[in-house]
Structure formats: structure tokens, C-alpha cells
Amino acid sequence: MRRTTLVTAMATGVALVLTACGGGGSSDSGSDSGEVTFWDTSGPNESPVFKKIAEECATKDGYKVKVETQAFDGALNNYKTAAQGGQGPDVFRSEVAWVPQLAKLGYVADLSDTDLAKDTSDFLDAPLGSTKYEGKTYAVPQVTDSLALLYNKQKLAEAGVEPPKTWDELKAAAAKLGGEKAFFLNNDAYYALPFIYGEGGDLVDASAKKIVVNSAENVKALETAKGLLDAKAATTALDATNSYSNMQAAFSSGEAAMVINGPWAVADYLKGAAFSDPANLGIAPVPGPSADKGSAPVGGHDYVIRQGTKAKQSSIKLIQCMASAESQATIAKELGLLPTRKSAYENADVKANAVVSAFEPVTKTAHERPWIPEGGELFDPLKVGYADFLAGKKDAKAALDEVAQAYKDKVVPEYSIG
């Protein structure tokens, strides 16, 4: 999987109003087809494992499952188009930011009165937060993720430096790591969040319905990121279009000593020349303005059930099985993806997975994103503003003021700025 800007365009025109209750216990009394279609939005490195687990779950519990892969970039729009016409999968692997949007549109079932919502104490708090909308439960956490500092152990050892805990330490280390080759700074919006959260900033204050993306904290955050470029301690892409692929290539080949990325990227890195020995890949918490202020966003995926499915009970069984601690341990062992259940981290195979063990501390300090229907749409304006600022086209305040106005005009018009 590749984490790029999350494009989640809201449906336009007349909102669909569904008359069905959607997910309560009283709506589960109808017949069940016993055939579940599951749309898996993971990439080629992950989909065979999810398919195998889904099929094993179906065999064990006595229903049929058809696993269909959907390219991540087009999955949300494909799902909305299908669900609007009463079609599409019974179970959908949704990016966490999509859940409140789909719930507001009425495209996913309310699971509050089902067995899926009865006991959630084993789930980590942050990913569990992504399953809620207006006090109701619409999803079950599948995998969680966040961002960490990934580094080339050999390069840092040869330079005699430790993984930096602060941005100033990164600047100091760069002089021994080839200057700009020390760190590749991805200029995409999602990767601005460690700088923003580290300074105590955010994009919006959902509880107060305020746009805060142009706060003084965020101005400082962006200036910190550009300061790495100005100090010749990092390099970035000339535009935002190729930034992620350029970062991947630079780190995989050994050209860049450090990057910030998530667990989904590890499989691709291990195919690169720099990490033919997997032990050469180091993982540490993202730096911050001080050693105790590094912070990265909560990401990941949830399972949702389509509103109006004719396989509701079978879909519930599939999710119960795929989201179990046993299934999550298998996913962590084979793919290095992070469980959303606390108990899964106690599994011996999970503890033995170097990637999961390294990312586990990161999940404990990960910063929740705004779980609002428009949450995914906050990234496109920030992507433009962040890239323009890093390229020297605008100063930080002007760039963020434009982002704030774009939020007001196009994303959350009911919010105030400031």
C-alpha cells in the first residue's frame, strides 16, 4: 500500500436518504444469503494474506466469501457509486478517514446493536476512535499505522550518529551523512503532520468547529520542515506529484539515509539494494522539536458493512473472524502490519516481528486525526500549500492562510477560521 494524499471527494447533489434502519438488532431478523463479497483495498504485497484469512474464516463458519481486490486510489469512489445504487460489496476495507463520510451518506450499516460493538475493550483507543460517528459504531478496526523514522543502520553507524530524536539532531547528523542525502522530506500533506502535531498544532478543531490550520503553531511547524532544506540537511521533490515515488527510490537504493514512512512501506524497501539484509532497516519514533514531543498521525483501515446488504449476519461473522486477535497476529507475522487489538501484541510471533515491535511504541503516542466526514478532504489543499511553501513560492503564513480559506470555501464552510 502507498500512503499518498487521501482524496475523498464528497458526493455532490441531493443527499441520499435511506429509509432502512441500518445495523440495529431489530434489522437483523431477515434471511441471510450466506454469500459475502469482500472488497479488499490492500496492495499486492498484502492481498494474498487477507484473501487466505477470509476464505479460512468462511470455511470455518459455514458461509461463502468472494474476495475482490480494489485499487486503493479508486476504491472509495467505486464503493460510493455502487452503494448509492444498492450494489457493491457486503464488507469493505475502508481507510479510517472514509468511515465518517460513508456513515453520513448512509452507505454503511450502523453496527451499534450488533455483536461487533458489544465488547471493544481489547482494541487500542486511537483506531477504535475511527469507527465512531455521532456516537454510533459503523466499523471495526482492522489494522492501524502511523509514521516513524526509517533509517539505514549501516550509513548511520559508519557516520557515528544515532537516530535523531529532534529536528536539530537531524540537522547536526546531516553533516556526517552527506548533507542533503541525510533525509528525504516528502512534501505531501500527510507527511507534514509529524511537524504539525509535534508543535501542538492541528488542521481543524472539530469540537469547536474552527479551522486552525493557519495557527502560529503550524507556521512554526512548516518553517521547521523548510529549515531542514535550507540547512542542506534534507532534499525533497520539485513537485508533489512524484514526491512519494522519489522518496521510495532514494531510500531503497541507499541514496538517502533516512525517511519518514509507515509500516506499509517496509515490504517495498526490503526489495531495494540498501536492504537486501533486512536487519539494515532501522525504525525509530519521528523526531520532534524536543525529544519528548515527536508525534505522528493515526492511520490504518477498518471493516465496514454496506447498508442494505443481504448477507448481514454472514458479514458480521466474517469481520469477527478477520478482526480476531488470532487473525491479527497472522497479519502482523506475515505482513508486518500493526494489530488494533492489545492482546495480539502479546502473541509470540507478533513480538518476534521486528517491524511490529519497532512500531508498537509509535502507536501509543499517535495523534488522532479529526474523525469528521470531511477529514479526508483536508489533505488536498494542504498538499498544495505545503509543497508551494517548501519550494519557496510563498511564506508559511500566506500558504496556510490560503489553505484555511480553501477549507472554509470547499471543505467545512460551517467552520470559522481562527
C-alpha positions in Angstrom: 0.0 0.0 0.0 1.1 3.5 -0.6 0.1 6.4 1.6 -0.5 9.4 -0.6 -2.9 12.3 -0.2 -6.3 10.9 0.7 -8.7 12.0 -2.0 -12.2 11.7 -0.6 -14.4 13.9 -2.7 -17.8 14.2 -1.1 -20.8 13.3 -3.2 -22.5 16.3 -4.7 -26.1 17.0 -5.5 -29.0 15.7 -3.5 -28.0 13.6 -0.5 -29.3 10.1 -0.5 -31.8 9.4 2.3 -32.1 5.8 3.2 -35.2 4.5 4.9 -33.7 1.3 6.3 -32.5 1.4 9.9 -29.1 0.1 9.2 -27.5 -2.2 11.6 -29.6 -2.4 14.7 -30.5 -5.7 16.2 -34.1 -5.4 15.0 -33.0 -5.2 11.4 -31.0 -8.4 11.6 -34.0 -10.7 11.6 -34.3 -11.1 7.8 -32.9 -14.0 5.9 -29.2 -14.1 5.1 -27.9 -15.1 1.7 -24.8 -16.8 3.2 -22.6 -15.3 0.5 -20.3 -12.4 1.3 -18.4 -10.2 -1.2 -15.4 -8.6 0.4 -13.7 -5.7 -1.3 -10.0 -5.7 -0.2 -8.2 -2.4 -0.8 -4.7 -3.6 0.2 -1.9 -3.7 -2.3 -0.2 -6.7 -4.0 2.1 -7.3 -1.0 -0.8 -7.8 1.3 -3.9 -9.0 -0.6 -2.9 -12.7 -0.8 -2.8 -12.9 3.0 -6.1 -11.2 3.5 -7.7 -13.4 0.9 -6.4 -16.6 2.6 -7.7 -15.5 6.0 -11.1 -14.5 4.6 -11.5 -17.9 2.9 -10.4 -19.8 6.0 -12.9 -17.8 8.1 -15.8 -18.6 5.7 -14.9 -22.3 5.6 -14.8 -22.4 9.4 -18.1 -20.6 10.0 -20.1 -22.0 7.1 -20.7 -19.3 4.5 -19.2 -18.4 1.2 -16.9 -15.4 0.6 -15.8 -13.8 -2.6 -12.7 -11.6 -2.2 -12.3 -8.9 -4.8 -9.3 -6.6 -4.9 -9.8 -2.8 -5.4 -7.0 -0.4 -6.2 -6.7 1.9 -3.2 -6.8 5.2 -5.1 -10.1 4.5 -6.7 -11.8 2.3 -4.1 -13.7 5.0 -2.2 -15.4 6.4 -5.3 -16.1 3.0 -6.7 -17.7 2.0 -3.4 -19.9 5.1 -3.2 -21.0 4.7 -6.8 -22.0 1.1 -6.2 -23.6 1.7 -2.7 -25.7 4.6 -4.0 -27.4 2.2 -6.3 -27.8 -0.5 -3.6 -24.9 -2.5 -5.1 -21.3 -3.2 -4.2 -19.6 -5.4 -1.6 -21.1 -6.7 1.6 -17.9 -5.9 3.5 -15.4 -3.2 2.6 -11.9 -2.5 3.8 -12.2 1.3 4.4 -9.4 3.7 5.1 -10.0 5.2 8.6 -10.8 8.7 7.2 -13.6 7.3 5.0 -15.7 5.8 7.8 -17.5 9.0 9.0 -18.1 10.1 5.4 -19.7 6.8 4.4 -21.7 6.8 7.7 -23.0 10.4 7.0 -24.0 9.4 3.4 -25.8 6.3 4.8 -23.7 3.9 2.8 -22.6 1.7 5.7 -24.6 -0.1 8.4 -24.9 1.1 12.0 -23.3 -1.7 14.0 -24.0 -0.3 17.4 -26.5 -3.0 18.4 -24.6 -5.9 16.9 -22.1 -8.3 18.4 -19.3 -6.3 16.7 -19.8 -3.4 19.1 -20.6 -5.4 22.3 -17.0 -5.7 23.7 -14.4 -3.4 22.3 -12.1 -3.2 25.3 -9.3 -5.2 23.6 -9.0 -2.6 20.8 -6.5 0.3 21.0 -8.2 3.6 21.8 -6.9 5.5 18.7 -8.0 3.1 16.0 -11.3 2.5 17.8 -12.0 6.2 17.6 -12.0 6.0 13.8 -15.0 3.6 13.9 -17.4 6.1 15.5 -19.7 8.8 14.0 -22.1 10.8 16.1 -21.9 8.4 18.9 -22.6 5.3 16.9 -20.4 2.5 15.7 -20.0 2.0 12.0 -16.8 0.0 11.7 -14.4 -2.5 13.3 -10.6 -1.7 13.3 -8.6 -3.9 11.0 -5.0 -2.6 11.1 -3.6 0.6 12.5 -0.5 2.5 11.4 1.4 5.7 11.9 4.7 7.2 10.7 8.1 6.6 12.1 11.7 7.5 11.2 13.1 4.8 9.0 16.9 4.8 8.7 19.8 2.9 7.1 21.6 1.4 10.0 24.9 1.0 8.2 25.0 4.6 7.0 24.3 5.9 10.5 26.8 3.6 12.1 29.6 4.5 9.6 28.9 8.2 10.3 28.9 7.6 14.0 25.5 9.1 14.6 22.4 7.8 16.5 18.9 8.0 15.1 17.9 11.7 15.8 15.2 12.4 18.4 14.8 16.0 17.4 14.9 18.0 14.2 18.0 19.8 15.5 19.7 16.5 16.0 18.8 15.6 12.4 20.5 18.8 11.2 23.6 18.0 13.2 23.8 14.4 11.9 23.4 15.5 8.3 26.8 17.0 8.1 28.2 13.5 8.7 25.7 11.8 6.4 26.3 13.7 3.1 24.3 16.8 3.7 21.1 16.7 1.6 21.4 12.9 1.3 20.8 12.5 5.0 17.0 12.8 4.8 14.4 12.8 2.0 11.5 15.1 3.0 8.2 14.0 1.4 6.3 17.2 0.5 2.9 15.5 0.5 0.4 16.7 3.1 0.1 13.6 5.3 3.9 13.8 5.9 3.5 17.4 7.2 1.5 16.1 10.1 4.5 15.0 12.3 5.8 18.6 12.1 2.3 20.0 12.9 1.4 17.6 15.7 4.9 17.9 17.2 4.3 21.7 17.6 0.9 21.1 19.2 -1.0 22.1 16.0 -3.9 20.6 14.1 -5.9 21.2 10.9 -9.3 21.8 12.4 -10.8 21.8 15.9 -13.9 19.7 15.3 -15.4 20.2 18.7 -15.3 24.0 18.4 -16.0 23.9 14.6 -12.9 26.0 13.9 -10.3 26.0 11.2 -6.9 26.1 12.9 -4.6 25.1 10.0 -3.1 28.6 9.8 -2.2 28.8 13.5 1.1 30.1 14.8 2.0 26.6 15.9 1.5 25.4 12.3 3.5 28.2 10.8 6.4 27.2 13.1 5.9 23.6 12.1 6.2 24.3 8.4 9.2 26.6 9.0 10.9 23.7 10.9 10.4 21.4 7.9 11.8 24.0 5.4 14.6 24.7 7.8 15.9 21.2 7.1 16.1 22.0 3.4 17.6 25.5 4.0 20.3 23.9 6.2 21.1 21.4 3.4 20.1 18.6 5.8 17.4 17.2 3.5 16.2 17.1 0.0 12.7 16.9 -1.5 10.9 16.6 -4.8 10.4 19.6 -7.1 6.7 18.9 -7.1 4.2 16.9 -5.0 3.2 14.6 -7.8 6.4 12.4 -7.7 7.5 13.0 -4.1 6.5 9.7 -2.7 8.0 7.6 -5.5 11.2 9.7 -5.4 11.4 9.2 -1.7 10.9 5.4 -2.1 13.6 5.2 -4.7 16.1 7.3 -2.8 15.8 5.3 0.4 15.6 1.8 -1.2 18.8 2.4 -3.2 20.7 3.8 -0.3 21.0 7.3 -1.6 19.0 8.7 1.3 19.9 7.7 4.8 16.6 8.5 6.5 12.9 9.0 5.6 9.6 9.2 7.4 7.1 6.5 6.4 4.8 3.8 7.7 4.8 0.0 8.1 3.1 -0.4 4.7 6.3 0.7 3.0 8.6 -1.8 4.6 7.9 -4.6 2.1 8.9 -2.4 -0.8 12.1 -1.2 1.0 13.2 -4.7 1.6 13.2 -5.2 -2.2 15.8 -2.5 -2.6 19.6 -2.8 -2.8 20.2 -1.0 0.5 18.1 -3.5 2.5 19.0 -6.9 0.9 19.8 -7.6 4.5 16.6 -6.7 6.3 18.5 -6.1 9.5 19.9 -3.0 8.0 16.5 -1.3 8.3 16.1 0.7 11.4 12.9 2.1 12.8 12.5 4.8 15.5 9.9 7.4 16.6 9.7 10.5 14.4 11.8 13.4 15.7 10.1 16.5 17.3 11.0 19.9 18.5 12.2 18.2 21.6 12.9 14.5 22.4 9.5 14.1 24.1 7.4 15.9 21.5 7.6 13.7 18.4 4.1 12.8 17.2 2.7 11.1 14.2 -0.9 10.6 12.8 -3.1 7.6 13.3 -3.8 5.8 10.1 -5.0 2.4 9.1 -8.1 0.6 7.9 -11.4 -0.6 9.3 -14.0 -3.1 8.2 -17.5 -1.7 7.3 -20.7 -3.5 6.2 -22.7 -2.0 3.4 -26.1 -0.6 4.3 -28.8 -2.9 2.8 -26.6 -6.0 2.4 -28.5 -9.3 2.1 -25.7 -11.1 4.0 -25.6 -9.1 7.2 -25.1 -11.9 9.6 -22.5 -13.7 7.5 -20.7 -10.3 7.1 -20.7 -9.9 10.9 -19.2 -13.4 11.2 -16.5 -12.6 8.6 -15.5 -9.4 10.4 -15.5 -11.1 13.8 -13.1 -13.7 12.4 -10.9 -11.4 10.4 -10.6 -8.9 13.3 -9.9 -11.5 15.9 -6.6 -11.5 17.8 -5.6 -14.7 16.1 -6.2 -13.3 12.6 -4.5 -10.0 13.5 -1.4 -12.0 14.8 -1.2 -13.8 11.5 -1.4 -10.5 9.6 1.3 -9.0 11.8 3.6 -12.0 11.4 3.3 -12.3 7.7 2.9 -8.7 6.6 4.4 -6.6 9.5 1.2 -4.6 9.8 0.2 -3.3 13.2 -2.7 -5.0 15.1 -5.5 -3.0 16.5 -6.1 -5.4 19.4 -3.9 -5.1 22.5 -3.9 -8.9 23.1 -2.4 -9.5 19.6 0.8 -7.8 20.7 1.3 -10.5 23.3 1.4 -13.2 20.7 4.9 -14.7 20.4 5.0 -14.4 16.6 4.0 -10.7 16.8 6.6 -10.0 19.4 9.2 -11.6 17.1 8.3 -9.4 14.2 10.9 -6.6 14.1 8.8 -4.2 12.2 5.7 -4.6 14.5 7.9 -4.4 17.7 9.5 -1.2 16.4 6.3 0.5 15.5 4.4 -0.6 18.7 5.7 2.4 20.8 4.7 4.7 18.0 1.1 3.6 18.1 0.9 4.5 21.8 1.7 8.2 21.1 0.0 8.5 17.7 -2.2 11.6 17.3 -5.8 11.0 16.3 -7.0 12.9 13.2 -10.3 14.7 13.1 -12.9 11.9 12.7 -15.3 14.0 10.6 -16.9 13.2 7.3 -14.7 15.8 5.6 -11.5 14.5 7.2 -10.0 13.1 4.0 -10.7 16.3 2.1 -8.4 18.3 4.4 -5.4 16.9 2.7 -5.6 18.3 -0.9 -5.5 22.0 0.0 -2.7 21.3 2.5 -0.8 19.4 -0.1 -0.7 22.4 -2.4 0.2 24.9 0.3 2.9 22.7 1.9 4.6 22.0 -1.5 4.4 25.6 -2.5 6.0 26.7 0.8 8.8 24.1 0.6 9.5 25.2 -2.9 9.9 28.8 -1.8 6.9 30.1 -3.7 5.1 31.5 -0.6 5.9 32.1 3.1 4.4 29.8 5.6 1.7 32.1 6.9 0.5 33.1 3.4 0.4 29.4 2.3 -1.5 28.3 5.4 -3.9 31.2 5.1 -4.8 30.0 1.6 -5.3 26.5 3.0 -7.6 27.8 5.7 -9.6 29.7 3.1 -9.9 26.7 0.9 -11.2 24.7 3.9 -13.8 27.4 4.5 -14.8 27.7 0.9 -14.8 24.0 -0.1 -14.5 21.6 2.8 -16.1 22.8 6.1 -18.0 26.0 5.2 -19.8 25.9 8.6 -16.5 26.2 10.5 -15.0 29.6 11.4 -11.3 30.5 10.8 -9.2 31.2 13.8 
